[in-house]
Amino acid sequence: MVLLGPPGAGKGTQAKRIVESRSLVHLSSGDLLRAERSAGTELGKKVASIMDSGQLVSDELVTEVVLGRIREEFERGESGLLLDGFPRTISQAKDLDEALAGLDEKVGKVISLKLADEIVVERLVGRRSCPKCGRVYHIQASAPKRKGVCDACDGELVHRSDDTEEVVRERLDVYVRQTQPLEEYYGQAGLLSEIDANMAIEQVSGEIEKDLDLAFDN
Ligand code: AP5
């Protein structure tokens, strides 16, 4: 399945819940690219300034990384993946369809999380995440017990370099121009459901689960 939605809509938050309830593997293109940056690879160096500016990394680079991982997961025997942040352009979606067809697989469901711009800004400017275990907090809505320290692993929490208000607004603009057209692409294929992401985390998960029941449990 594919999770679409503007930055801060809660894709990562929901993905962590869905992969547990459905035994899927979570593949986040943003996390894969950030891991390259942390490891100081050539690819990581190439994409750093693009990510910090809020623009999209080139289709060619990101597709190579993500499709490589998808192939590895299926070769390892995994039966289902949740893609978070990929595809993000029509070109990436077409490459994904082609690669999956080659593996005798296909996209089974696409959920688009909807959230107003002002709420996105509030969520991301207040987001803090743990680079060690990936847990995500919000300084007001879901603060850690000790300021700046992860409850789960004692890691030092970070504010992502692309979570400043200026860059978040740029990311929103990029989303509308380059990613939103995917709603039509997947809508025409009969795969899309839209969900209001401005509800409590558990309520959003409940709505997603209902759609997944309809798509996969018949
Ligand atoms: P990426 O890492 O994919 O970022 P994004 O799509 O902008 O999404 P975010 O991770 O910011 O938000 P999210 O929706 O996961 O929200 P979260 O759950 O954390 O991409 C980063 C960059 O990498 C891109 O800009 C681009 O440069 C590059 N890139 C990645 N993929 C690419 C691709 N395919 N092609 C080209 N370039 C690519 O939640 C946010 C906050 O809200 C948290 O604090 C959370 O606690 C809180 N929250 C969540 N849900 C709720 C709720 N229901 N109520 C209240 N608070 C909530």
py3Dmol code that shows the C-alpha trace and the ligand (Angstrom):
import py3Dmol

protein = """\
ATOM      1  CA  MET A   1       0.000   0.000   0.000  1.00  0.00           C
ATOM      2  CA  VAL A   2       0.962   3.628  -0.486  1.00  0.00           C
ATOM      3  CA  LEU A   3       0.475   6.496   1.996  1.00  0.00           C
ATOM      4  CA  LEU A   4       0.144   9.922   0.381  1.00  0.00           C
ATOM      5  CA  GLY A   5      -0.217  13.250   2.149  1.00  0.00           C
ATOM      6  CA  PRO A   6       1.463  16.607   2.638  1.00  0.00           C
ATOM      7  CA  PRO A   7       4.425  16.934   4.986  1.00  0.00           C
ATOM      8  CA  GLY A   8       3.276  16.560   8.596  1.00  0.00           C
ATOM      9  CA  ALA A   9      -0.030  14.883   7.731  1.00  0.00           C
ATOM     10  CA  GLY A  10       1.018  11.961   9.944  1.00  0.00           C
ATOM     11  CA  LYS A  11       2.252   9.446   7.345  1.00  0.00           C
ATOM     12  CA  GLY A  12       5.150   8.246   9.515  1.00  0.00           C
ATOM     13  CA  THR A  13       2.999   8.172  12.664  1.00  0.00           C
ATOM     14  CA  GLN A  14       0.273   6.130  10.964  1.00  0.00           C
ATOM     15  CA  ALA A  15       2.736   3.902   9.101  1.00  0.00           C
ATOM     16  CA  LYS A  16       4.218   2.673  12.383  1.00  0.00           C
ATOM     17  CA  ARG A  17       0.757   1.629  13.581  1.00  0.00           C
ATOM     18  CA  ILE A  18      -0.373   0.014  10.318  1.00  0.00           C
ATOM     19  CA  VAL A  19       2.755  -2.086   9.826  1.00  0.00           C
ATOM     20  CA  GLU A  20       2.181  -3.587  13.273  1.00  0.00           C
ATOM     21  CA  SER A  21      -1.492  -4.337  12.768  1.00  0.00           C
ATOM     22  CA  ARG A  22      -1.022  -5.701   9.221  1.00  0.00           C
ATOM     23  CA  SER A  23       2.464  -7.247   9.409  1.00  0.00           C
ATOM     24  CA  LEU A  24       3.792  -5.075   6.614  1.00  0.00           C
ATOM     25  CA  VAL A  25       7.297  -3.704   6.074  1.00  0.00           C
ATOM     26  CA  HIS A  26       7.513   0.092   6.383  1.00  0.00           C
ATOM     27  CA  LEU A  27       9.615   1.758   3.662  1.00  0.00           C
ATOM     28  CA  SER A  28       9.952   5.527   4.065  1.00  0.00           C
ATOM     29  CA  SER A  29      11.857   7.232   1.256  1.00  0.00           C
ATOM     30  CA  GLY A  30      12.643  10.179   3.569  1.00  0.00           C
ATOM     31  CA  ASP A  31      14.114   7.834   6.197  1.00  0.00           C
ATOM     32  CA  LEU A  32      16.147   5.985   3.551  1.00  0.00           C
ATOM     33  CA  LEU A  33      17.590   9.288   2.281  1.00  0.00           C
ATOM     34  CA  ARG A  34      18.281  10.567   5.826  1.00  0.00           C
ATOM     35  CA  ALA A  35      20.112   7.291   6.588  1.00  0.00           C
ATOM     36  CA  GLU A  36      22.347   7.922   3.551  1.00  0.00           C
ATOM     37  CA  ARG A  37      23.072  11.404   4.902  1.00  0.00           C
ATOM     38  CA  SER A  38      23.905  10.135   8.390  1.00  0.00           C
ATOM     39  CA  ALA A  39      26.205   7.491   6.926  1.00  0.00           C
ATOM     40  CA  GLY A  40      27.973  10.203   4.886  1.00  0.00           C
ATOM     41  CA  THR A  41      27.636   8.304   1.589  1.00  0.00           C
ATOM     42  CA  GLU A  42      28.105   9.979  -1.804  1.00  0.00           C
ATOM     43  CA  LEU A  43      24.346   9.798  -2.348  1.00  0.00           C
ATOM     44  CA  GLY A  44      23.753  11.332   1.096  1.00  0.00           C
ATOM     45  CA  LYS A  45      26.060  14.248   0.258  1.00  0.00           C
ATOM     46  CA  LYS A  46      24.326  14.778  -3.093  1.00  0.00           C
ATOM     47  CA  VAL A  47      20.821  14.986  -1.607  1.00  0.00           C
ATOM     48  CA  ALA A  48      21.540  16.963   1.604  1.00  0.00           C
ATOM     49  CA  SER A  49      21.106  20.502   0.316  1.00  0.00           C
ATOM     50  CA  ILE A  50      18.093  19.550  -1.833  1.00  0.00           C
ATOM     51  CA  MET A  51      16.297  18.061   1.181  1.00  0.00           C
ATOM     52  CA  ASP A  52      17.191  21.039   3.390  1.00  0.00           C
ATOM     53  CA  SER A  53      15.646  23.406   0.835  1.00  0.00           C
ATOM     54  CA  GLY A  54      12.353  21.475   0.741  1.00  0.00           C
ATOM     55  CA  GLN A  55      12.679  20.462  -2.914  1.00  0.00           C
ATOM     56  CA  LEU A  56      12.348  16.906  -4.195  1.00  0.00           C
ATOM     57  CA  VAL A  57      15.398  14.787  -4.863  1.00  0.00           C
ATOM     58  CA  SER A  58      15.594  13.767  -8.532  1.00  0.00           C
ATOM     59  CA  ASP A  59      13.308  10.929  -9.640  1.00  0.00           C
ATOM     60  CA  GLU A  60      16.319   8.985 -10.868  1.00  0.00           C
ATOM     61  CA  LEU A  61      18.167   8.983  -7.530  1.00  0.00           C
ATOM     62  CA  VAL A  62      15.228   8.295  -5.284  1.00  0.00           C
ATOM     63  CA  THR A  63      13.722   5.634  -7.540  1.00  0.00           C
ATOM     64  CA  GLU A  64      16.981   3.698  -7.617  1.00  0.00           C
ATOM     65  CA  VAL A  65      17.203   3.679  -3.815  1.00  0.00           C
ATOM     66  CA  VAL A  66      13.565   2.786  -3.137  1.00  0.00           C
ATOM     67  CA  LEU A  67      13.063   0.219  -5.907  1.00  0.00           C
ATOM     68  CA  GLY A  68      16.302  -1.466  -4.821  1.00  0.00           C
ATOM     69  CA  ARG A  69      14.891  -1.857  -1.304  1.00  0.00           C
ATOM     70  CA  ILE A  70      11.518  -3.068  -2.599  1.00  0.00           C
ATOM     71  CA  ARG A  71      13.192  -5.824  -4.617  1.00  0.00           C
ATOM     72  CA  GLU A  72      15.294  -6.831  -1.605  1.00  0.00           C
ATOM     73  CA  GLU A  73      12.244  -7.094   0.644  1.00  0.00           C
ATOM     74  CA  PHE A  74      10.317  -9.299  -1.778  1.00  0.00           C
ATOM     75  CA  GLU A  75      13.404 -11.466  -2.407  1.00  0.00           C
ATOM     76  CA  ARG A  76      13.647 -11.913   1.366  1.00  0.00           C
ATOM     77  CA  GLY A  77      10.093 -13.305   1.291  1.00  0.00           C
ATOM     78  CA  GLU A  78       8.155 -10.311   2.637  1.00  0.00           C
ATOM     79  CA  SER A  79       4.591 -10.378   1.345  1.00  0.00           C
ATOM     80  CA  GLY A  80       3.481  -6.781   1.853  1.00  0.00           C
ATOM     81  CA  LEU A  81       5.012  -3.308   1.974  1.00  0.00           C
ATOM     82  CA  LEU A  82       3.802   0.074   3.133  1.00  0.00           C
ATOM     83  CA  LEU A  83       5.374   2.859   1.081  1.00  0.00           C
ATOM     84  CA  ASP A  84       5.562   6.219   2.887  1.00  0.00           C
ATOM     85  CA  GLY A  85       6.731   9.228   0.859  1.00  0.00           C
ATOM     86  CA  PHE A  86       7.197   7.266  -2.359  1.00  0.00           C
ATOM     87  CA  PRO A  87       6.028   7.689  -5.066  1.00  0.00           C
ATOM     88  CA  ARG A  88       5.930  11.463  -5.043  1.00  0.00           C
ATOM     89  CA  THR A  89       5.699  12.206  -8.772  1.00  0.00           C
ATOM     90  CA  ILE A  90       3.834  10.624 -11.675  1.00  0.00           C
ATOM     91  CA  SER A  91       7.135   9.453 -13.090  1.00  0.00           C
ATOM     92  CA  GLN A  92       7.999   7.641  -9.809  1.00  0.00           C
ATOM     93  CA  ALA A  93       4.518   6.053  -9.760  1.00  0.00           C
ATOM     94  CA  LYS A  94       4.957   4.698 -13.290  1.00  0.00           C
ATOM     95  CA  ASP A  95       8.393   3.303 -12.443  1.00  0.00           C
ATOM     96  CA  LEU A  96       6.925   1.694  -9.326  1.00  0.00           C
ATOM     97  CA  ASP A  97       4.100   0.053 -11.315  1.00  0.00           C
ATOM     98  CA  GLU A  98       6.601  -1.312 -13.807  1.00  0.00           C
ATOM     99  CA  ALA A  99       8.962  -2.653 -11.143  1.00  0.00           C
ATOM    100  CA  LEU A 100       6.109  -4.293  -9.216  1.00  0.00           C
ATOM    101  CA  ALA A 101       4.731  -5.902 -12.374  1.00  0.00           C
ATOM    102  CA  GLY A 102       8.177  -7.429 -12.902  1.00  0.00           C
ATOM    103  CA  LEU A 103       7.876  -8.982  -9.435  1.00  0.00           C
ATOM    104  CA  ASP A 104       4.305 -10.143 -10.079  1.00  0.00           C
ATOM    105  CA  GLU A 105       3.080  -7.644  -7.484  1.00  0.00           C
ATOM    106  CA  LYS A 106       0.983  -4.458  -7.640  1.00  0.00           C
ATOM    107  CA  VAL A 107      -0.187  -1.492  -5.584  1.00  0.00           C
ATOM    108  CA  GLY A 108      -3.287  -2.691  -3.703  1.00  0.00           C
ATOM    109  CA  LYS A 109      -4.426   0.467  -1.901  1.00  0.00           C
ATOM    110  CA  VAL A 110      -3.538   4.159  -1.697  1.00  0.00           C
ATOM    111  CA  ILE A 111      -4.562   6.286   1.283  1.00  0.00           C
ATOM    112  CA  SER A 112      -4.242  10.059   1.041  1.00  0.00           C
ATOM    113  CA  LEU A 113      -4.162  11.912   4.379  1.00  0.00           C
ATOM    114  CA  LYS A 114      -5.651  15.408   4.145  1.00  0.00           C
ATOM    115  CA  LEU A 115      -4.580  18.280   6.407  1.00  0.00           C
ATOM    116  CA  ALA A 116      -4.823  22.087   6.185  1.00  0.00           C
ATOM    117  CA  ASP A 117      -1.580  24.029   5.694  1.00  0.00           C
ATOM    118  CA  GLU A 118      -1.693  25.932   9.006  1.00  0.00           C
ATOM    119  CA  ILE A 119      -1.991  22.703  10.993  1.00  0.00           C
ATOM    120  CA  VAL A 120       0.892  21.201   9.015  1.00  0.00           C
ATOM    121  CA  VAL A 121       3.104  24.161   9.964  1.00  0.00           C
ATOM    122  CA  GLU A 122       2.156  23.877  13.645  1.00  0.00           C
ATOM    123  CA  ARG A 123       2.843  20.135  13.686  1.00  0.00           C
ATOM    124  CA  LEU A 124       6.212  20.299  11.963  1.00  0.00           C
ATOM    125  CA  VAL A 125       7.663  23.332  13.698  1.00  0.00           C
ATOM    126  CA  GLY A 126       6.903  21.481  16.974  1.00  0.00           C
ATOM    127  CA  ARG A 127       8.024  18.016  15.862  1.00  0.00           C
ATOM    128  CA  ARG A 128      11.036  16.414  17.508  1.00  0.00           C
ATOM    129  CA  SER A 129      12.297  12.979  16.517  1.00  0.00           C
ATOM    130  CA  CYS A 130      14.735  10.440  17.830  1.00  0.00           C
ATOM    131  CA  PRO A 131      17.463   9.575  15.294  1.00  0.00           C
ATOM    132  CA  LYS A 132      18.291   6.400  17.266  1.00  0.00           C
ATOM    133  CA  CYS A 133      14.892   4.638  17.359  1.00  0.00           C
ATOM    134  CA  GLY A 134      12.749   6.801  15.052  1.00  0.00           C
ATOM    135  CA  ARG A 135      10.126   7.739  17.669  1.00  0.00           C
ATOM    136  CA  VAL A 136       8.360  11.022  16.912  1.00  0.00           C
ATOM    137  CA  TYR A 137       7.175  13.625  19.448  1.00  0.00           C
ATOM    138  CA  HIS A 138       5.535  17.038  19.412  1.00  0.00           C
ATOM    139  CA  ILE A 139       6.699  19.639  21.930  1.00  0.00           C
ATOM    140  CA  GLN A 140       3.115  20.335  23.009  1.00  0.00           C
ATOM    141  CA  ALA A 141       0.812  17.555  21.804  1.00  0.00           C
ATOM    142  CA  SER A 142       3.003  14.552  22.674  1.00  0.00           C
ATOM    143  CA  ALA A 143       6.015  15.850  24.587  1.00  0.00           C
ATOM    144  CA  PRO A 144       8.674  13.466  25.916  1.00  0.00           C
ATOM    145  CA  LYS A 145       8.822  13.049  29.709  1.00  0.00           C
ATOM    146  CA  ARG A 146      12.266  14.727  29.822  1.00  0.00           C
ATOM    147  CA  LYS A 147      12.821  17.669  27.487  1.00  0.00           C
ATOM    148  CA  GLY A 148      14.963  16.704  24.487  1.00  0.00           C
ATOM    149  CA  VAL A 149      15.342  13.039  25.515  1.00  0.00           C
ATOM    150  CA  CYS A 150      13.598  10.045  23.942  1.00  0.00           C
ATOM    151  CA  ASP A 151      11.325   8.163  26.369  1.00  0.00           C
ATOM    152  CA  ALA A 152      11.997   4.881  24.563  1.00  0.00           C
ATOM    153  CA  CYS A 153      15.796   4.810  24.203  1.00  0.00           C
ATOM    154  CA  ASP A 154      17.254   7.929  25.910  1.00  0.00           C
ATOM    155  CA  GLY A 155      18.414   9.201  22.494  1.00  0.00           C
ATOM    156  CA  GLU A 156      18.858  12.947  22.010  1.00  0.00           C
ATOM    157  CA  LEU A 157      15.837  14.357  20.140  1.00  0.00           C
ATOM    158  CA  VAL A 158      16.411  16.482  17.035  1.00  0.00           C
ATOM    159  CA  HIS A 159      14.437  19.104  15.143  1.00  0.00           C
ATOM    160  CA  ARG A 160      14.735  18.223  11.437  1.00  0.00           C
ATOM    161  CA  SER A 161      16.607  20.815   9.384  1.00  0.00           C
ATOM    162  CA  ASP A 162      13.664  20.980   6.928  1.00  0.00           C
ATOM    163  CA  ASP A 163      11.083  21.621   9.676  1.00  0.00           C
ATOM    164  CA  THR A 164      11.495  25.409   9.856  1.00  0.00           C
ATOM    165  CA  GLU A 165       8.374  27.368   8.916  1.00  0.00           C
ATOM    166  CA  GLU A 166       9.952  28.725   5.723  1.00  0.00           C
ATOM    167  CA  VAL A 167      11.008  25.305   4.436  1.00  0.00           C
ATOM    168  CA  VAL A 168       7.714  23.680   5.493  1.00  0.00           C
ATOM    169  CA  ARG A 169       5.811  26.217   3.357  1.00  0.00           C
ATOM    170  CA  GLU A 170       8.098  25.411   0.421  1.00  0.00           C
ATOM    171  CA  ARG A 171       7.485  21.660   0.949  1.00  0.00           C
ATOM    172  CA  LEU A 172       3.730  22.295   0.941  1.00  0.00           C
ATOM    173  CA  ASP A 173       4.019  24.130  -2.347  1.00  0.00           C
ATOM    174  CA  VAL A 174       6.102  21.320  -3.836  1.00  0.00           C
ATOM    175  CA  TYR A 175       3.499  18.808  -2.618  1.00  0.00           C
ATOM    176  CA  VAL A 176       0.659  20.574  -4.420  1.00  0.00           C
ATOM    177  CA  ARG A 177       2.595  20.935  -7.675  1.00  0.00           C
ATOM    178  CA  GLN A 178       4.383  17.598  -7.880  1.00  0.00           C
ATOM    179  CA  THR A 179       2.688  15.042  -5.638  1.00  0.00           C
ATOM    180  CA  GLN A 180      -1.011  15.923  -5.508  1.00  0.00           C
ATOM    181  CA  PRO A 181      -1.500  14.860  -9.168  1.00  0.00           C
ATOM    182  CA  LEU A 182      -0.993  11.306  -7.898  1.00  0.00           C
ATOM    183  CA  GLU A 183      -4.468  11.471  -6.358  1.00  0.00           C
ATOM    184  CA  GLU A 184      -5.909  11.555  -9.850  1.00  0.00           C
ATOM    185  CA  TYR A 185      -3.513   8.861 -11.062  1.00  0.00           C
ATOM    186  CA  TYR A 186      -4.536   6.437  -8.301  1.00  0.00           C
ATOM    187  CA  GLY A 187      -8.151   7.644  -8.263  1.00  0.00           C
ATOM    188  CA  GLN A 188      -8.556   6.642 -11.906  1.00  0.00           C
ATOM    189  CA  ALA A 189      -7.135   3.227 -11.045  1.00  0.00           C
ATOM    190  CA  GLY A 190      -9.822   2.840  -8.330  1.00  0.00           C
ATOM    191  CA  LEU A 191      -7.211   2.567  -5.573  1.00  0.00           C
ATOM    192  CA  LEU A 192      -7.566   5.867  -3.690  1.00  0.00           C
ATOM    193  CA  SER A 193      -9.264   6.728  -0.381  1.00  0.00           C
ATOM    194  CA  GLU A 194      -8.987  10.151   1.229  1.00  0.00           C
ATOM    195  CA  ILE A 195      -8.951  10.499   5.016  1.00  0.00           C
ATOM    196  CA  ASP A 196      -9.181  13.600   7.209  1.00  0.00           C
ATOM    197  CA  ALA A 197      -5.918  13.652   9.177  1.00  0.00           C
ATOM    198  CA  ASN A 198      -7.118  16.369  11.554  1.00  0.00           C
ATOM    199  CA  MET A 199      -8.344  13.913  14.169  1.00  0.00           C
ATOM    200  CA  ALA A 200      -6.698  12.122  17.080  1.00  0.00           C
ATOM    201  CA  ILE A 201      -4.021   9.644  15.993  1.00  0.00           C
ATOM    202  CA  GLU A 202      -6.180   6.639  17.036  1.00  0.00           C
ATOM    203  CA  GLN A 203      -9.187   7.944  15.082  1.00  0.00           C
ATOM    204  CA  VAL A 204      -7.128   8.395  11.916  1.00  0.00           C
ATOM    205  CA  SER A 205      -5.797   4.831  12.335  1.00  0.00           C
ATOM    206  CA  GLY A 206      -9.349   3.553  12.740  1.00  0.00           C
ATOM    207  CA  GLU A 207     -10.422   5.150   9.459  1.00  0.00           C
ATOM    208  CA  ILE A 208      -7.388   3.750   7.658  1.00  0.00           C
ATOM    209  CA  GLU A 209      -8.062   0.259   9.023  1.00  0.00           C
ATOM    210  CA  LYS A 210     -11.641   0.403   7.718  1.00  0.00           C
ATOM    211  CA  ASP A 211     -10.386   1.171   4.220  1.00  0.00           C
ATOM    212  CA  LEU A 212      -7.764  -1.557   4.409  1.00  0.00           C
ATOM    213  CA  ASP A 213     -10.401  -4.064   5.513  1.00  0.00           C
ATOM    214  CA  LEU A 214     -12.411  -3.236   2.407  1.00  0.00           C
ATOM    215  CA  ALA A 215      -9.385  -3.432   0.122  1.00  0.00           C
ATOM    216  CA  PHE A 216      -7.654  -6.530   1.447  1.00  0.00           C
ATOM    217  CA  ASP A 217      -9.924  -8.625   3.635  1.00  0.00           C
ATOM    218  CA  ASN A 218     -12.548  -9.661   1.093  1.00  0.00           C
TER     219      ASN A 218
END
"""
ligand_1 = """\
57
AP5
P 9.867 12.899 4.111
O 10.729 12.467 5.214
O 9.083 11.904 3.335
O 8.933 14.057 4.687
P 7.414 14.458 4.397
O 6.659 13.737 3.374
O 7.540 15.909 4.193
O 6.712 13.983 5.669
P 7.094 14.183 7.131
O 8.024 13.095 7.582
O 7.590 15.585 7.389
O 5.667 14.100 7.842
P 4.721 12.878 8.158
O 3.517 12.969 7.283
O 5.453 11.572 8.185
O 4.278 13.302 9.640
P 4.621 12.682 11.085
O 3.946 11.378 11.241
O 6.068 12.757 11.396
O 10.720 13.711 3.010
C 11.712 14.648 3.375
C 12.455 15.098 2.120
O 13.124 13.964 1.513
C 11.587 15.676 0.996
O 11.296 17.043 1.193
C 12.481 15.405 -0.234
O 13.523 16.346 -0.318
C 13.081 14.050 0.081
N 12.258 12.933 -0.454
C 11.650 11.948 0.291
N 10.989 11.112 -0.524
C 11.155 11.571 -1.789
C 10.690 11.124 -3.059
N 9.893 10.047 -3.190
N 11.050 11.848 -4.153
C 11.861 12.926 -4.054
N 12.332 13.406 -2.868
C 11.985 12.728 -1.746
O 3.834 13.753 12.015
C 4.243 15.109 12.082
C 4.030 15.648 13.511
O 2.644 15.654 13.802
C 4.688 14.827 14.629
O 5.141 15.679 15.633
C 3.549 13.924 15.141
O 3.730 13.583 16.512
C 2.342 14.839 14.945
N 1.099 14.118 14.625
C 0.927 13.090 13.762
N -0.355 12.712 13.672
C -1.037 13.563 14.514
C -2.412 13.701 14.870
N -3.375 12.896 14.346
N -2.752 14.672 15.736
C -1.807 15.499 16.276
N -0.480 15.410 16.001
C -0.105 14.460 15.118
"""
view = py3Dmol.view(width=600, height=400)
view.addModel(protein, "pdb")
view.setStyle({"model": 0}, {"cartoon": {"style": "trace"}})
view.addModel(ligand_1, "xyz")
view.setStyle({"model": 1}, {"stick": {}})
view.zoomTo()
view.show()
